[in-house]
Amino acid sequence: MKLATFDAGGGPRVGVIEGGEIVEIGGSMIELIAGWDRAAAEKASRSGTRRALSGVRLRAPVLRPGKIFAIGLNYADHIEESKQPVPANQVWFTKAVTSINGPFDPIQIARETMTADYEVELVAVIGKGGRYISRDDAASHVFGYCVGNDVTERLWQHRTPQWSLGKSFDTHAPIGPWITTADAVSDPHALGLRCFVNGEKRQDSNTKHLVFNIWDQIAHLSHAMTLEPGDLIFTGTPGGVGGAMKPPQFLKPGDTVRCEIDGLGAIEGKMVVG
């Protein structure tokens, strides 16, 4: 099942994607996730208001997640281009909740820096919360998956050892275009993912190349904190980022960045000055 948050003029609502239509079933994605009942969602979709998908604005599927965590240096080719050793331990940073952005909304380049970069990532959405989740049980805690772009201001990221500020600018966590529920994804560790800038392919890899897989990530994070419904985990980006090119190719106003993952859809945003 594909679940989206959309706006048709009356504020954000939750709907089920069915072909070229969206069927309204509720008002809050986090509430839907926390009390997930597939049979009830299917029943609601049979009687909900139907709209053409082309006639609504898709919002970020989770408008205000409780937590956003992202793992760094988690594909071998990205580690190599970053000139870093393979990490012995998982490298985590947070992205501010205010960085959440719609799947097709403009993405802001910070004033006076012009060092914005793209990072296509598979995003896991937590369903069943918990603490001290075992690796073997981690899959049961994932509600679904979506496409993400871990937009990064490289100047801010690398001026200090802590990355979170450079990762947390407004609009720098576009996600979507919807959540594909976990039962519709046969293997999240076998998904092709790609990023294009103005139609030029910059990143092209597969989640099978994750250094620390999704189950390892969930087990590790939940050792430190309680994961809750609607929390987002950005699972890492492959090689090909603009900052590692020679010379670096940072994003400019007017550039269009498209991120896509097999079976999950695509998001696309135009760069503007914030």
ABEGO torsion letter per residue (X at the ends): XBBBBBBAGAEBBBBBBBEABBBBAEABAAAAAAABBAAAAAAAAAABBBBBAAABBBBBABABBABBBBBBGABAAAAAAAGBBBBABBBBBBBBAAABBBAABBBBBBBGAGABBBBBBBBBBBBBBEBGBBAAAAAAABABBBBBBBBBBAAAAAABABAAAAAABBGABBBOABBBBAAABABAAABBBBBBBGGBBABBBBAAABABBAAAAAAAAAAABBBBBGBBBBAEBBBGBAAABOBBBBBBBGBBBBBBBBGAEBBBBBBBBX
